[in-house]
Amino acid sequence: MGKLIIRSEKECAYDFVALGALVQRFDPGHVPLCEATHFDRHCSGAEYNPAANLSKCFRLRTAVVTANVQYPPGWWIESEVRRAGVTGIYKWFPFDGVRGPRMGNTWSDRGFGVRAPEVWYDRAEEAAALLTPEDFNWPEIMKKTRWFHSGGIYASLSEKTSRTIMKAMNAARSAGAVVSYDLNFRKKLWDAFHRGAKGAVAINREIVDSVDVLIGNEEDLQLGLGMPDPEVTAGDGVLDTKGFQSMIAKVIAEFPRISAVATTLRHVRSATRHLWKAILWYDGQFYESNEGELEVYDRIGGGDGFAAGLIFGLLSGEAAREALQLGWAHGALLTTYPGDITMARLEQVRALAKGGGARVIR
């Protein structure tokens, strides 16, 4: 495939629509989960986060299609989605007063130094896993949409969710919207709801056949799509991209519909110090971002931040390398904030993308 064909903003109500699950993330900061007594609560979701980032930082018109539940966590999430400037397109479920259905929870601390962050899921009886392909009028939604996005976390939740993704993608393609998918492989979720990596590969490969833009790091491509391991090194402070380029070439050969593949590269020196880089294949060429060493405040959501910056650049008609730099810069900035959603302003993203540093701004 060649360059993306992007619909005019004048003919659409939404620049970006995401399909996925909304969750509560409980964050004790640097205190280990098993010892924590106080938590910050963040509204999150791997598919929702780019929509919130594109709304808050990049001022695009975004929406999330998802499930919600008529009880306090659902009402709080509805309020947070509205506060982020995202339109919520919900199927509402009643709560039975005890068991559910309910909103999913993610528990994750930040680690520190040599202690790695931990993530635990609490997603039984989750409302979003109950959504079916028939729950929304996809042609009506997609005729107003420039870019549609979903991801592997939502695909992992049940057999219904992957079918719902494919129904939405087919409607998006028919309407002329760009379709993107972030593999976001999570072993615990695939093991719980499917057949582990084997199930992930079968489902993801079927979905990726309908995708224009594919996003994923090395583990996503290996375990979520069944691609061979790249030969990657991070010696002398430099992340080697040759192995990833070889892997991406294999992806393009197997899925010829794809117009762009973007991958983040992260070398973890410690929980709070990462090397960070990204690469993009687009219109037959490879592009590399700058490389940066990050001091990480909260790593959760960095990949979603990268996706949002890249998508903004491509939607806005930026050159491929500039779009990649925006993704790299926004993902880097997102790791400096608490929570999963951006607190950056567009001028800050552009300054970092152009090589700006952390000197005080007066």
C-alpha positions, 0 to 999 in steps of 0.5 A: 500500500502507498500513502494513507488517504485521509478524509477531510475534517469538514465531512466528518464529526470525529477525527478519531474514534476508538473502540475498547474497554474503560477501566479504573487504574489504581496507582499507589505510586512507588509503594509496592502494591502489597504494602500500599494503603492509599491509591490514586485512581485514574480513568484508563484504557489502552484504546481510550488513552489515545483518544483522550491524548488526542483531545487534550493535547492535540485538540482533535475531536475524538470519541470512544465506543465502549460499555459502561455500568449504572453504578458509581465507578461507571458514573465516575468514568463517564465524568472523566471521559467528558472532562478529557473532551472525549465523546462517550458512545456507550452501551449502558448495563445495569448493575445487579447490586453484587456481582456485576457486570462491572467496570474492570480494574487494573492495579499497578505500582511504578516500581523504583530503581532495580524494582520493576513495576507490577501490574495486576488485573481484576476484570472478571464480569467486565461489561466491555467483554459483553459487547457484541458486533450488533450493539452499535450502528457502525455504518452511522458512526463510521460515516462521521469518522476520519480515523478508527482505532482499536487494540489487542487488549480489547481483542483479548477480553472475549470472543465477542470483542474480537468479532466486534472489532472486525465488524467496526473495522469493516464499516470503517473501511467501507466509509473511507476511514483509516483503520489502526490497531495497537497490538498491545500484547498482554500475556495475562489477559490472553492466558485468562480468556483465550489460549495464550499466545497461540490464541492471540496470534490467530485472532490478531492475524485475522484482525490485522488483515483489515488494518492500515496502520499497525502499532506495536513494540518488539514483544507485541510483534513477536507474541501477538503476531507470531513474528520471529525475534529481532536481533536487537542490541542496546550497547553504548547507549544506542538502540539498534533498529536493524533487527526491527526493520527486518521484522517489519519487512516480514510484517509488510510482506505477510499483510500487504494492506498495511500502509504504515508500521510503527514500533517503539524501542525501549531499553530499561536501565532501571524502573526510572531510567529508560532509553527511548526511540521509535521507528516507522515504515511508511510509503516504502521507507523506514524512518527513525526518531531521535533517541532519548534517555528518560527519567520516568515518573510513571511509565504506564501509558507511554506507548499510547502517548506515542500512538497519539502523537504519531496519529496526530502527525499523520492526520495533520499531513505532517511528513513521515519523520515529523509525525514519528518525532511527534509520537516519540516526543509525546510518548516521552513526555507522558512518562513524566506525568502521573496517570495514563493520560497526557498533561502536555501542551502541543507546543511542548511536544513540538519543542521536544520533537525538534530537540528542545531540552529541559531548561526552565521556560520563563 
